[in-house]
Amino acid sequence: MKRPRKFVTSGGLGVMGFGLPGAIGAQFGKPDETVVLVTGDGSIQMTINELGTAAEQKLPLKIFVLNNNRLGMVRQLQEFYCDKRYIAVDFSFVPDFAGLAQVYGFKGFRVKTAEELEATLKEAFSFPGPVLVDCQVDPEENVMPMVLAGKDICDAIDNE
């Protein structure tokens, strides 16, 4: 398996939903490279219709959705800035992303454990076409390291 050499990121400054269109653009720019998107369940729902674009253009994207049934980064910011007073971050419903991906012509997987992920990674990267892996994650898990607004990169929080 080839290792990714370059990453496209909004650097935390992009709007929610940047990932999928960004990955599509990266795949057009590097058609012979493996483009991997790691995105949240809230973010992908902002532009999920672009799975149709990726399928129509036969783009072999590898998409990993971190599915915690919430707007995880928003929840995380509310944890730090609002003393864990959460509002409007939990989803009472999220679609079956693996099933939805299959409707768009992707190979879809759902994983719940690290062991399942390891096996799925091998299959996902050996499949020549587009893949979406719905990764069920703990709703309380934070993304680290994290740089709070107005802070320097040297002030990144790297543990809880």
N, C-alpha and C positions, 0 to 999 in steps of 0.2 A: 504494500500500500504506500502510495506517495504521501509524503508529509506536506501539510500546507506551508507555504513560504511567506505569504502576505495575508494580512487581515484588513478588511474594510470595516470601519466602525464609525459611529456618530460621535464617539468619544464622550458619550453621556450628554451631548448637546443636541442630539437629533430628536425629532418628534417620535412618539410611539407609533410604530408601524414602519419605521425606516428599514428594518432588516430585510424583509422579503424583496421589495423593489431594489434595495442595494445589492442583494445577492444576485438578482437577475442581471443587473447592470454589470456586476463583476464577472458573471459567467459569459456575457457577451464580449466583454473586454479580454477575457482569458479563456477562450473556448476549449483549449486543450488541457486546462487545469481543473482540479477538483475544487469546487466551491462549496464551502460548508457554512450553513447559517445556524447559529444558536440563538434562539429567540424565546420570548415568553408567550404564554397563552393569550394574554391581553394584547400584546403587540401584534401578533400574527393576525388576530381577528380584525385589526384595523385595515388590513390590505389583503385579506385571504383570497379575494377574487383574483389576485395576481397568480395564484396557482394555475389558473387557466392560461395565462400568458406563458408561464414556464412550460406547461404541458404542450401548448400549441407550437412553441418554438423548440420542443424536444430538448430542453435544458436539463442536464443530469445533476441537478442540485441535490445536495444532501442536507436536509433540514431537520434540526433537533429542536422540538418545542419543549421548553421547561414549563410543565403544566402543574401549577399549584392552585388552580381555581381562584386566582386573585390577581390583582394588579400588584405584582410582587415588589417592584421598585418603588411604587407609590407607597405601599404599605411600609417598606423599609424606611423611606424618608419620614413618614409619619411616626415611626418608632423613634427615630433620632430627634426630630424637630418638635414633635407634638406629644412627647412623653407617653407613647403607645396609645394615644387616643386615635382610633382608626375610624375613618368614615369613607364610604363608597369605594372600598377596595376588594370586597369579597364578591365572587360570582356565585349565584345560586345555580347557574347552569353554564356548562361549557360543552361544546360539541365533541363528538368522537373524532378527534383530529386524524387518527389513523384511517378511520372509515371514510371521512371526508376526502382525505388525500387520494384514496383509491378511486373515488368517484371522479376525481380530476385526472386519473391515469397514473398516479404515483404508486409506488409500492409503499404501503403503510404498515407501521409497527406500533405497538404500545408496550412499554416496559415499565415495570414497577420496582425492580431490584437491580443492584449492581451486577449480579450474575447474568440477568437477562440482558442488560445493556452490553456487556462484554460480547456475548454471542451475537447480538443484533448488530453491533458495530462491524463485525466481520462480514455479515451478510449484506449490510447496507453499502459498505464500500466496495464489495465485489460485484454488486448489481450495477450494470452499465447505465441505467436510466435514473429518473428522479425518485428520491426516497424521502419520506417524512417519518420521523420517529417521535411519537408522543411519549415523553418522559414524565411519568408521574413523580412529583417531588413534594417534599414536606412544605406545607403552606407557611411555616415559620422560618424556613431557611433563608438566610440573607446572602446577598452577593458581595463577596469581598475580593480584593480590597475596594474601598469606597472613599471617594473624595467628596466631602461636604461642600456646599456652595460657599464661595468666598475663601476657601482654603487652598493652600499650595499643594501640589502633587506630593511633596515631601511629608505632608501631614495626613497622608492616606491612612484610613483605619483598616487594619488588616486582620483583626480578630475581634471577638465580641467580649 
